[in-house]
Amino acid sequence: MSCILLGDYESVSRLNIPMFLERVSAGFPSPAEDYVEKTIDLNELCIKHPAATFFVRVQGESMTEAGIYPGDVLVVDRSLRAGHGDTIIASLESEMTVKQLHLTPPPVRLLPRNPAYKPIRVEGDMVMEVFGVVTNVIRSMKRGG
C-alpha cells in the first residue's frame, strides 16, 4: 500500500456544522430529535497540531482490516512520536507506505493489516524514516448502485 501526498494543512476559515445531541442507532431506529447539541468544526475534530499535519491518499489494499481502503484520505500528524502499534506513514528505502509499527520483539516490523500481504522486517542497512502517525481516516461513501 502506498500513499500520495495531498498537501499540508493550512489555516482555513472555520466551518461550524451542526452536531446532534442524540446518537444515531446502528441497530434499531430511535425517534428523531429536533434539536442540536452544538456545532463542531471538522478541522478542530481531526487536526490537533495544524502546523505538523498533512494529508495523504491511499493506494492499495494492505490495510483493509484496519479500516483503511484505497482512495481514503489519511490525516497524519508529524508531531506525534510513533509508538508500538501505531499506524504510521513511513519511507522505507525511499518508498512511502502506510503500515502498523511493531517495535517489539526486535527487529522493527511494518505490518500490513491484510493477510494477503507479508510483514516487512526493517533490519541491516535498510533505511526507514517515519513521516508521521495516522490520526484519522476520511472516506467518501459510495452512493447508489
N, C-alpha and C positions, 0 to 999 in steps of 0.2 A: 504494500500500500504506500503510495507516495502522496505528496501534498503540493498544491500550487499556492504560492503566496498571493493573497489578495490585497494586502496593504496593512499599514499601521493604523491604529485607531487615532483619529484626530478629533479635537474638540468640535462638537456639533451642538446645535441648539437642543434643548430638552424637548422631548416629545412625551407628554403625560397621557397615558392610556388608562381608561377605567379598569379597575380590578374589583371584581365582585366579592362580597363577603363570604357567600356560600361557596363551598367546594362543589365541583361537578362530579356526579356519580359515574363511575365506570362500570357499575353493576346495574342495579335497579334505579330507574329515574326518580328524582326527588322533585318536589314542587319548586318552580322557579321563584326566585326572589327578585323584587323590583328595586333594590337599592344597591348602591356602590359603596364599598368599604373605603376606598381611597384610590388615588391614581398612582401608577408606577411609571418609571422611565426605564426602558429596557437597557439603556446604557448603564444606569445605576445597578440594575439587577445582574447584568452579565459581566461588567467590567469594573474590577476593584482597583486596578492600577493603570489608568489610561496611558501614561507615558511608556509603559512597558508591555502594552497589549498589541497583538497583531492577529490577523485572521488568515486562515488557510482553507482551501477547498480540497476535499479528499478525493483521491483516485484509488480504486482497488477495493478489495473485499476482505483484507486480513484482519479487520477489527469489528466485524459484524456482531459478534457475541458480546461486545462492549457497547453495542448500540450506535456504532459509527459506520455509516454506509457511504457508498460512492455518491458524490455530489454534495454531501453535508459540508457545512462551514464550521470550522473549529475556532473557538476563541482561545487564544494561547497567551499566557502570562509569563513574560520573561523574568519577572522579579521574584518568582517563587523558586525556592530550592527544590529540585526534583528529589523525591524520596521513593523508597521501595514500594512498588505497586501503583505508582502514578502513571497516568497515560501522558506520554511526552512526544514532542516533536524533536527529532534528533537528526543530525547529519552523520551518516556512517560511510566512511570512505567517499565523502563528497556527495552522497545521495541522501536526499531528505526522506524521512519516513515517520509514520506515527505508530507507536508501539507502547506496550506496557513495560515499564522499567522494573527489572528484578536485580537487586544488588546482592542478595544472599540466597543460597551459598554461592561463593565465587565460582566461576568468573561472572562478571556482569552479563546479563542477557536482556535482549529486547524480545518480548514475547508477543506474538500475534494473538488475537482472540478469535481465531477461526481454525479448526483442526486441519483444514486443508493446507495450512502454511506451517513452516518449521520455525522454531525459535532461532534467533541469531545470537551466537556467543561472541562477546567482544573480548578478544584475547590477543596476545602477541603484539604485533606492530599495528593493529587496527586503530584507526583514528576515529573517535566518536566525539561529537560535540552536542550537548543538549541545548536546544534553542528555546525551550520553554515547556511549561506544564499546561496541558489542555484543561480548561476550567468549565467550558460549556460547549454544547453541540447545537447547531442551528440547522433545522431540517424543514424543507418545504414538503407539505403533504400533497400526495397525488390527488387529483380530482377527477371524477367521472371514470369512464372505462378506458 
